[in-house]
Amino acid sequence: MAYATIDELAAVLRIRVTPENTDALTACVDAASAEIDQAMDRTDPASSLPVDEAPLANRVCLVRGVEWWKSNDAAFGVIGSTDTGALQAPRNTFARHAAELIPLKQQWGIS
């Protein structure tokens, strides 16, 4: 289950959905949703996410979807420009999103 639509992602990116970018937008939403499912580790299906919890999953999906969309501009984990120089992307880019999803997590495992 996707936690956002490609129309929502396109709106956040300030672009229009076109036949040329539909597959790429879908891939970004799907990748973000898969990461969210992994982080939440829910015992019940994601489709039964309570209404009051859905906005958090949606927001994380959109923010992470933007990161996936822009990842093509950060080949090898480096973003650069003449104004800023080379900036290295963080190693675990989903960790902060996983922390945001803690209220939706159902299983914690054994440490």
Number of C-alpha atoms within 10 A of each C-alpha: 11 19 23 22 16 23 15 16 24 20 13 13 15 9 11 13 16 10 8 8 14 15 12 14 23 18 16 24 27 20 17 28 24 15 17 25 21 12 22 20 16 15 9 9 10 17 10 8 14 10 8 7 12 16 13 16 22 19 15 23 28 26 17 23 27 19 17 18 18 14 16 11 13 14 10 10 14 14 17 12 8 6 6 8 10 12 12 12 14 10 8 7 11 16 12 10 19 19 12 15 18 12 11 20 18 13 11 11 6 4 3
